[in-house]
Amino acid sequence: MTDLLERVLSAATLRTVVRQRCCAGVSGFTISRLIASYVSAEAVLGFANNERSGRLPVELVPPHRRGAFLETLQRVPANRASNEIATLRP
């Protein structure tokens, strides 16, 4: 079931959930840290090498990790300190 779920989680779905969590009070910095924790180091470097600023695009979360990313994002309460994200990951 998890494999099926991860295959159908589009980038648009991820963006929608990220927007909902921002509206619920989760900080952009916290979401950025969470995205970075699910993206490969190579993708982070590629993003940084392009001298782009701001949050890593949620599209960089690989399909096989999207289900876990969304589960963790849903568990982040509003106003949670970003350094506490590591304790939420499975």
DRENDO-1510 file (C-alpha; in Angstrom, 1 decimal, always signed):
<recs>
REC; n; res; u; v; w
REC; 1; MET; +0.0; +0.0; +0.0 .
REC; 2; THR; +2.8; +2.4; +0.9 .
REC; 3; ASP; +4.4; +1.8; -2.5 .
REC; 4; LEU; +1.2; +2.7; -4.3 .
REC; 5; LEU; +0.7; +5.8; -2.2 .
REC; 6; GLU; +4.2; +7.0; -2.9 .
REC; 7; ARG; +3.8; +6.5; -6.7 .
REC; 8; VAL; +0.7; +8.7; -6.8 .
REC; 9; LEU; +2.0; +11.5; -4.6 .
REC; 10; SER; +2.6; +14.3; -7.1 .
REC; 11; ALA; +4.6; +17.4; -6.6 .
REC; 12; ALA; +1.3; +19.3; -6.7 .
REC; 13; THR; +0.0; +17.2; -3.8 .
REC; 14; LEU; +3.2; +17.9; -1.8 .
REC; 15; ARG; +2.9; +21.7; -2.5 .
REC; 16; THR; -0.7; +21.7; -1.4 .
REC; 17; VAL; +0.1; +20.0; +1.9 .
REC; 18; VAL; +3.0; +22.3; +2.5 .
REC; 19; ARG; +0.7; +25.4; +1.9 .
REC; 20; GLN; -1.8; +23.9; +4.3 .
REC; 21; ARG; +0.8; +23.4; +7.0 .
REC; 22; CYS; +2.1; +27.0; +6.5 .
REC; 23; CYS; -1.5; +28.3; +6.9 .
REC; 24; ALA; -1.8; +26.2; +10.0 .
REC; 25; GLY; +1.2; +28.0; +11.5 .
REC; 26; VAL; +4.2; +25.8; +10.7 .
REC; 27; SER; +7.1; +28.1; +9.9 .
REC; 28; GLY; +8.6; +28.2; +6.5 .
REC; 29; PHE; +12.0; +27.6; +8.1 .
REC; 30; THR; +10.8; +24.4; +9.7 .
REC; 31; ILE; +9.3; +23.1; +6.5 .
REC; 32; SER; +12.6; +24.0; +4.7 .
REC; 33; ARG; +14.6; +22.0; +7.2 .
REC; 34; LEU; +12.2; +19.1; +6.8 .
REC; 35; ILE; +12.4; +19.1; +3.0 .
REC; 36; ALA; +16.2; +19.2; +3.3 .
REC; 37; SER; +16.2; +16.2; +5.5 .
REC; 38; TYR; +14.4; +14.1; +2.8 .
REC; 39; VAL; +16.4; +15.3; -0.2 .
REC; 40; SER; +19.6; +13.8; -1.3 .
REC; 41; ALA; +22.9; +15.7; -0.6 .
REC; 42; GLU; +23.5; +15.8; -4.4 .
REC; 43; ALA; +20.2; +17.6; -4.9 .
REC; 44; VAL; +20.9; +20.1; -2.2 .
REC; 45; LEU; +24.3; +20.8; -3.7 .
REC; 46; GLY; +22.8; +21.1; -7.2 .
REC; 47; PHE; +20.3; +23.6; -5.9 .
REC; 48; ALA; +23.0; +25.6; -4.0 .
REC; 49; ASN; +25.3; +25.5; -7.0 .
REC; 50; ASN; +22.7; +27.2; -9.1 .
REC; 51; GLU; +22.9; +30.1; -6.6 .
REC; 52; ARG; +19.2; +29.9; -6.0 .
REC; 53; SER; +18.0; +31.2; -2.7 .
REC; 54; GLY; +15.1; +30.3; -0.6 .
REC; 55; ARG; +13.5; +27.0; +0.3 .
REC; 56; LEU; +14.4; +23.8; -1.5 .
REC; 57; PRO; +11.6; +22.9; -3.9 .
REC; 58; VAL; +9.4; +20.2; -2.5 .
REC; 59; GLU; +9.7; +18.5; -6.0 .
REC; 60; LEU; +13.2; +17.4; -5.0 .
REC; 61; VAL; +11.8; +15.0; -2.5 .
REC; 62; PRO; +12.2; +11.7; -4.4 .
REC; 63; PRO; +9.0; +9.7; -5.1 .
REC; 64; HIS; +10.0; +6.8; -2.8 .
REC; 65; ARG; +10.3; +9.2; +0.2 .
REC; 66; ARG; +7.2; +11.3; -0.4 .
REC; 67; GLY; +4.9; +9.2; +1.8 .
REC; 68; ALA; +7.3; +9.4; +4.8 .
REC; 69; PHE; +7.8; +13.2; +4.1 .
REC; 70; LEU; +4.1; +13.9; +4.2 .
REC; 71; GLU; +3.6; +11.7; +7.4 .
REC; 72; THR; +6.3; +13.7; +9.1 .
REC; 73; LEU; +5.0; +17.0; +7.9 .
REC; 74; GLN; +1.6; +16.2; +9.2 .
REC; 75; ARG; +3.0; +15.5; +12.7 .
REC; 76; VAL; +4.8; +18.8; +13.0 .
REC; 77; PRO; +2.7; +21.0; +15.2 .
REC; 78; ALA; +2.5; +24.7; +14.5 .
REC; 79; ASN; +5.3; +26.8; +16.1 .
REC; 80; ARG; +7.5; +23.7; +16.6 .
REC; 81; ALA; +11.2; +24.6; +16.7 .
REC; 82; SER; +13.0; +23.5; +13.6 .
REC; 83; ASN; +15.7; +21.7; +15.6 .
REC; 84; GLU; +13.1; +19.3; +16.9 .
REC; 85; ILE; +12.3; +17.8; +13.4 .
REC; 86; ALA; +14.8; +15.1; +13.8 .
REC; 87; THR; +12.8; +13.6; +16.6 .
REC; 88; LEU; +9.7; +13.3; +14.4 .
REC; 89; ARG; +11.3; +11.3; +11.6 .
REC; 90; PRO; +10.5; +7.6; +11.6 .
</recs>
